[in-house]
């Protein structure tokens, strides 16, 4: 819970505020950019909500904040409305879960609702309101984990939903050794006709991405939109295994067709397939020069 006595001075006066426990994960800034912005090495409120829509976005960001660093002066009467709004629809049958986990440094988790079995992508916090909503949406058949950093409360989700977890063997450690489906090697893993898991070593040795319906790419920490560069990009300063291998992986990924990049960290990107191809080439060119 955010503490009013730790309210940052950079916040403008009003109900919403960010306190000094913020870890600068960027979640609130991309979820509610009309309310939150960067101020130093943390976030702050630069515009108080003026409409119901703006307030809902601010409340969703409050719930998603991994460190509970966002608060309101007055006890919110609409908290249940915000809780009911999550997971938040991205497009088609793909949702953003919210409820980011501090142990994943605020990484985003996504949910695919499908008749053949719902898929949770990377683990959010095991928060009761989210669990209830996922139950209402049909539960979780698979919990796919892109890499070791964003596993958060995977065990609690497995125990509750009895879902099968998927993780590459090179990412498994003592906390994930009991995952049900262990992906190995460099070959594509076909989970279903419309779901493929693609190994993309680089950020970590066993990092993988999930491609759904040749439209939605869940990219973990492999690929995201860079606001600074205004293009798709990889995290050069957060490459824990091999930059050269990540560049090779990006070449491989560029052969696939998709229209959405939905990362764990960084910003989303949506474009027509042809534009996405061009963006992938720009990304590769930048990586080869870095």
C-alpha positions as CSV (number, residue, x, y, z in Angstrom):
1,X,0.0,0.0,0.0
2,X,1.3,3.4,-0.9
3,X,2.1,5.7,2.0
4,X,1.0,9.4,1.9
5,X,3.9,10.4,4.1
6,X,6.2,9.1,1.3
7,X,4.5,10.9,-1.4
8,X,7.0,12.2,-3.9
9,X,7.2,16.0,-4.2
10,X,7.1,15.7,-8.0
11,X,3.4,14.7,-7.9
12,X,1.0,17.5,-8.7
13,X,-1.6,18.2,-6.0
14,X,-4.7,15.9,-6.0
15,X,-6.0,12.5,-5.2
16,X,-3.6,10.2,-7.0
17,X,0.1,10.1,-6.1
18,X,3.2,8.0,-6.4
19,X,5.4,7.4,-3.4
20,X,9.1,6.9,-3.0
21,X,9.0,3.1,-3.2
22,X,8.6,3.3,-7.0
23,X,11.1,1.1,-8.8
24,X,10.7,2.9,-12.2
25,X,9.4,-0.1,-14.0
26,X,7.4,2.1,-16.4
27,X,4.1,0.2,-15.9
28,X,1.9,3.1,-14.9
29,X,3.4,5.3,-17.6
30,X,2.4,3.1,-20.5
31,X,-0.9,2.0,-18.9
32,X,-2.0,5.6,-18.1
33,X,0.3,8.0,-20.0
34,X,-2.2,10.8,-19.6
35,X,-1.7,10.6,-15.8
36,X,1.8,9.4,-15.0
37,X,5.2,10.4,-16.4
38,X,8.9,9.9,-15.5
39,X,10.3,12.3,-12.9
40,X,13.9,11.6,-12.2
41,X,14.4,7.9,-11.8
42,X,10.8,7.3,-10.6
43,X,7.3,8.0,-11.8
44,X,5.0,10.7,-10.7
45,X,1.5,12.0,-11.3
46,X,1.6,15.0,-13.7
47,X,-2.1,15.3,-14.5
48,X,-5.0,14.2,-12.2
49,X,-7.8,12.3,-13.9
50,X,-10.5,14.6,-15.3
51,X,-12.9,12.0,-16.8
52,X,-14.2,8.6,-15.7
53,X,-12.1,7.0,-18.4
54,X,-8.9,8.6,-17.2
55,X,-9.7,7.6,-13.6
56,X,-10.3,4.0,-14.6
57,X,-6.9,3.9,-16.4
58,X,-5.3,5.4,-13.3
59,X,-7.0,2.8,-11.0
60,X,-5.9,0.0,-13.4
61,X,-2.3,1.3,-13.1
62,X,-2.6,1.4,-9.4
63,X,-3.7,-2.3,-9.3
64,X,-0.9,-3.2,-11.7
65,X,1.9,-1.4,-9.9
66,X,4.2,-4.2,-8.7
67,X,5.3,-2.3,-5.5
68,X,2.0,-0.8,-4.5
69,X,3.7,2.6,-5.0
70,X,0.5,4.3,-6.4
71,X,-2.1,5.6,-3.9
72,X,-5.0,7.9,-3.5
73,X,-5.6,10.4,-0.7
74,X,-9.3,9.4,-0.4
75,X,-10.3,5.8,-0.1
76,X,-11.3,4.8,-3.6
77,X,-15.0,3.8,-3.9
78,X,-14.5,2.4,-7.4
79,X,-11.8,-0.1,-6.7
80,X,-14.1,-3.1,-7.5
81,X,-14.9,-1.5,-10.9
82,X,-11.2,-1.4,-11.7
83,X,-10.7,-5.0,-10.4
84,X,-13.5,-6.2,-12.6
85,X,-12.0,-4.5,-15.6
86,X,-8.8,-6.7,-15.5
87,X,-7.6,-8.6,-17.4
88,X,-7.8,-5.7,-19.9
89,X,-8.6,-6.5,-23.5
90,X,-5.7,-5.8,-25.9
91,X,-7.3,-7.1,-29.2
92,X,-9.3,-10.1,-30.3
93,X,-9.1,-12.7,-27.4
94,X,-5.8,-11.4,-26.0
95,X,-5.7,-9.6,-22.6
96,X,-3.2,-7.8,-20.4
97,X,-3.5,-9.3,-16.9
98,X,-2.3,-6.3,-14.8
99,X,-1.2,-7.1,-11.3
100,X,2.5,-7.0,-12.2
101,X,4.9,-8.7,-9.7
102,X,7.8,-7.1,-8.0
103,X,9.9,-10.3,-8.3
104,X,9.7,-9.8,-12.1
105,X,10.6,-6.1,-11.8
106,X,7.1,-5.3,-13.0
107,X,7.0,-7.5,-16.1
108,X,3.6,-7.6,-17.9
109,X,1.7,-10.9,-18.1
110,X,-0.9,-11.7,-20.8
111,X,-3.8,-14.1,-21.2
112,X,-5.2,-15.8,-24.3
113,X,-8.8,-17.0,-24.0
114,X,-9.3,-19.9,-26.4
115,X,-11.7,-22.8,-26.7
116,X,-8.8,-25.3,-26.8
117,X,-7.5,-24.1,-23.5
118,X,-6.6,-20.7,-22.1
119,X,-2.9,-19.7,-21.9
120,X,-1.3,-17.4,-19.3
121,X,1.9,-15.9,-20.5
122,X,4.4,-15.2,-17.8
123,X,3.2,-15.0,-14.2
124,X,1.5,-12.0,-12.7
125,X,0.9,-11.6,-9.0
126,X,-1.4,-14.2,-7.5
127,X,-4.0,-11.6,-6.5
128,X,-7.4,-12.8,-5.5
129,X,-9.4,-10.4,-7.8
130,X,-7.3,-11.5,-10.8
131,X,-7.7,-15.2,-9.9
132,X,-11.4,-14.8,-9.6
133,X,-11.6,-13.1,-13.0
134,X,-9.5,-15.8,-14.6
135,X,-11.8,-18.4,-13.2
136,X,-14.8,-16.6,-14.7
137,X,-12.9,-16.6,-18.1
138,X,-12.4,-20.3,-18.1
139,X,-9.3,-20.8,-16.0
140,X,-5.8,-21.5,-17.1
141,X,-4.8,-24.6,-19.1
142,X,-1.2,-23.6,-19.8
143,X,1.2,-21.3,-18.1
144,X,3.9,-20.4,-20.6
145,X,7.1,-18.8,-19.2
146,X,9.4,-16.9,-21.6
147,X,12.4,-17.1,-19.3
148,X,13.6,-17.4,-15.7
149,X,13.2,-13.7,-14.8
150,X,9.4,-13.5,-15.1
151,X,8.1,-16.6,-13.4
152,X,6.8,-14.7,-10.2
153,X,3.9,-16.7,-8.6
154,X,3.9,-19.6,-11.2
155,X,3.7,-22.2,-8.4
156,X,0.6,-20.7,-6.9
157,X,-1.1,-20.5,-10.3
158,X,-0.2,-24.1,-11.0
159,X,-1.5,-25.3,-7.7
160,X,-4.8,-23.4,-8.1
161,X,-5.6,-24.1,-11.7
162,X,-3.7,-27.4,-12.1
163,X,-2.2,-25.9,-15.3
164,X,0.8,-27.2,-17.2
165,X,3.8,-24.9,-17.1
166,X,6.1,-24.6,-20.1
167,X,9.8,-23.4,-19.8
168,X,13.0,-24.1,-21.7
169,X,15.4,-26.4,-19.9
170,X,18.2,-23.8,-20.0
171,X,16.0,-21.5,-17.8
172,X,15.1,-24.1,-15.2
173,X,16.4,-23.6,-11.6
174,X,15.5,-24.8,-8.2
175,X,12.3,-22.8,-8.2
176,X,11.1,-24.1,-11.5
177,X,12.4,-27.6,-11.7
178,X,9.0,-29.1,-11.3
179,X,7.5,-27.5,-14.5
180,X,5.4,-30.0,-16.4
181,X,6.6,-29.3,-20.0
182,X,10.4,-28.8,-20.5
183,X,11.3,-27.3,-23.9
184,X,14.8,-28.2,-25.1
185,X,17.1,-27.4,-28.0
186,X,16.8,-24.8,-30.7
187,X,13.8,-26.2,-32.6
188,X,10.4,-24.6,-32.7
189,X,7.9,-26.2,-30.2
190,X,4.4,-26.6,-31.6
191,X,2.0,-26.4,-28.7
192,X,-1.1,-26.2,-30.9
193,X,-2.0,-25.5,-34.5
194,X,-2.2,-21.8,-33.7
195,X,0.5,-21.6,-31.0
196,X,4.3,-22.0,-31.6
197,X,7.1,-21.4,-29.1
198,X,10.3,-20.2,-30.7
199,X,13.7,-20.4,-28.9
200,X,15.5,-17.0,-29.1
201,X,18.7,-17.3,-27.0
202,X,20.4,-14.0,-26.2
203,X,18.8,-12.1,-23.3
204,X,19.2,-15.4,-21.4
205,X,20.4,-18.7,-22.8
206,X,17.0,-20.4,-22.9
207,X,14.7,-17.5,-23.7
208,X,11.8,-18.3,-25.9
209,X,8.9,-16.3,-27.4
210,X,5.3,-17.4,-28.2
211,X,3.6,-16.7,-31.5
212,X,-0.2,-17.0,-31.6
213,X,-2.2,-17.1,-34.9
214,X,0.7,-15.6,-36.8
215,X,-0.5,-12.3,-35.3
216,X,0.5,-11.9,-31.6
217,X,4.1,-12.2,-30.6
218,X,4.7,-12.5,-26.8
219,X,8.3,-11.4,-26.7
220,X,9.3,-11.5,-23.1
221,X,12.6,-9.6,-22.7
222,X,13.7,-10.3,-26.3
223,X,12.0,-7.5,-28.2
224,X,10.0,-4.4,-27.5
225,X,9.2,-0.9,-28.8
226,X,11.7,1.8,-27.8
227,X,10.2,5.2,-27.1
228,X,13.7,6.7,-27.2
229,X,14.6,5.3,-30.6
230,X,11.1,5.2,-32.0
231,X,11.6,1.7,-33.3
232,X,11.6,-2.0,-32.3
233,X,14.6,-2.7,-30.2
234,X,16.4,-5.2,-27.9
235,X,17.8,-4.4,-24.5
236,X,21.6,-4.0,-25.1
237,X,22.2,-3.1,-21.4
238,X,20.1,-6.0,-20.1
239,X,21.5,-8.8,-22.2
240,X,22.6,-11.5,-19.6
241,X,23.8,-14.2,-22.0
242,X,25.0,-13.1,-25.4
243,X,24.4,-10.1,-27.6
244,X,25.7,-11.9,-30.7
245,X,23.3,-14.8,-30.1
246,X,20.4,-12.4,-29.5
247,X,21.2,-10.8,-32.9
248,X,21.1,-14.2,-34.6
249,X,17.8,-15.0,-32.8
250,X,16.4,-11.7,-34.1
251,X,17.3,-12.7,-37.7
252,X,15.4,-16.0,-37.2
253,X,12.4,-14.2,-35.7
254,X,12.3,-11.8,-38.6
255,X,11.2,-14.7,-40.9
256,X,7.9,-15.0,-39.0
257,X,4.8,-12.9,-39.6
258,X,3.1,-11.0,-36.8
259,X,1.3,-7.8,-36.2
260,X,1.7,-7.3,-32.4
261,X,4.7,-7.3,-30.2
262,X,3.6,-7.8,-26.6
263,X,6.7,-7.7,-24.3
264,X,7.3,-8.4,-20.7
265,X,9.3,-5.2,-20.4
266,X,9.1,-2.2,-22.7
267,X,6.3,-0.9,-24.8
268,X,3.9,-2.8,-27.0
269,X,3.9,-2.3,-30.8
270,X,1.1,-2.9,-33.3
271,X,1.4,-2.5,-37.1
272,X,0.5,-4.2,-40.3
273,X,2.7,-7.2,-41.1
274,X,4.6,-5.4,-43.9
275,X,5.5,-2.5,-41.5
276,X,6.5,-5.0,-38.8
277,X,8.9,-6.6,-41.3
278,X,10.5,-3.3,-41.9
279,X,10.7,-2.6,-38.2
280,X,12.4,-5.9,-37.6
281,X,15.0,-5.1,-40.2
282,X,15.7,-1.7,-38.5
283,X,16.0,-3.5,-35.2
284,X,18.5,-6.0,-36.6
285,X,20.6,-3.2,-38.3
286,X,20.7,-1.3,-35.0
287,X,21.8,-4.5,-33.1
288,X,24.5,-5.2,-35.6
289,X,26.0,-1.8,-35.1
290,X,25.8,-1.9,-31.3
